[in-house]
Amino acid sequence: MNMAGRSMVTIDDLSNGEIEGLFSLADEMSDSMGQQATLCQGKIMASLFFEPSTRTRLSFETAMNRLGGRVISAVDIGATSLAKGESVADMARVAGSYADIIVIRHPWEGAAGVVAEYAGVPVINAGDGGHEHPTQTLCDLYTVKKERKTIKGLRIALSGDLKYGRTIHSLSYALARFGATILFHPYPGLEMPEYVLRKLTTRCKGKLRRYGALGTASKEGLFPIDAVYVTPSSPHQLAMIPDISMQVELEKDVDALYVTRIQKERQKETEGKETKNGHVVVDKELLKKKKFKKTIIMHPLPRVDELAYEVDGDPRSMYFKQAARGVPVRMALLALLLGAKEIIIPDVDDYSSVRQEDYPVYRRDSGLKCSNPKCITNQESEIRYIKPAFRIVSLKPLTLHCFFCEHELYPKYIASADWHEGKTETKKYHSATSSWIRRIQPEKLIIFDSEEEAQLRGFKPSSYVTRDTAPENTDI
Ligand code: NCD
């Protein structure tokens, strides 16, 4: 298969078969590292890292050098015209006119997607704020496959900052798609965001079991799990006897423990204190537990204090291997997107039953804004070239996902474009919880965040605007 010209903004941009094919190519690269020096000769990679990076940037640049290509780079926003107020889109167009491929890390969520839209060349997301980091996921999955031969049916615990850890978000989608069971062990206050959980449960038809308060579910208080997500590949009947099977689930061994640091740079000032308590250090003592006997220990690095140096020599520790494998994996990805290599796509299971593209898209200009202040649509709203867009992922309660950063939005009011056109007396808006929501076709739906917004646009309240509109999250 030829993947030339494609971008990788989220882990969803590659199918499971493509990921497996890429891993075979990474094996090939790894076995003949010194013989790839003509593969991307004459090609230029723009390496744009507007957030700190060691592994991702250096491994991408090493990969391009190993392939015989060249690298141009910018690593400081303050040294680019972005600091003069240039838009991400203009920067992307220009970089795309110099380079054959762009690798971008940016603090704004959704920024890599905008770069991909405007660059005109393949774009690889090397981390966009707290949103996604899909190539780290490739290194993580590659490591799990190398060490455990399969991902399907494995039990993988994700520990640390699940809220802002972008590597965790991309990894959890991939694990679910490949049929793993995920055990969530967040630090207090840094639980998995709602939009990630919704994506996991709606897309792969897996089951999520939450405990609410950290620690109540575990007999072994040292490693409290606050939720478990099970994909349909797992051979037990979680949905039928949830409490019993969940207890069994918690006592079983863990195949991989993926640890992350607290993403201090993304935290709000008020979040610091709470997260300090419940901070579990992965050390020799913890790894003595029976359930971790054969567990591989993973970390995207850098570590701070969540992973003790004393376990570095333990054969279960994989984090330096994960980092080293970044080179062959990224060589494979660059060679594919630049069209220097093709792959054979193996036939593999994919547990996704709904793809993001299956949801209706809402693009009307009705004043709706993404709820995430770090979303590029809010950061560049002054320039107004990016039009907010949303996926309608649920009607009850009305739930939208921002097209760029995927954060959730629960707008309160709706109207139909069908009825009001030309007739001001029928320009009525309704509560989003009223039954009108099901009668309006998605393409005719007008959505408002507030009554003021609806009235500003000439709509009057119907008799259906008084009902309660609080989001209930009934789908999860
Ligand atoms: C991660 C990142 O940048 O998100 N690092 C990496 O790319 N290996 C993890 C982190 O910074 O904590």
Boltz pocket constraint, residues with backbone or C-beta under 6 A from the ligand:
constraints:
  - pocket:
      binder: B
      contacts: [[A, 52], [A, 55], [A, 56], [A, 126], [A, 127], [A, 133], [A, 136], [A, 166], [A, 167], [A, 260], [A, 261], [A, 300], [A, 301], [A, 302]]
      max_distance: 6.0
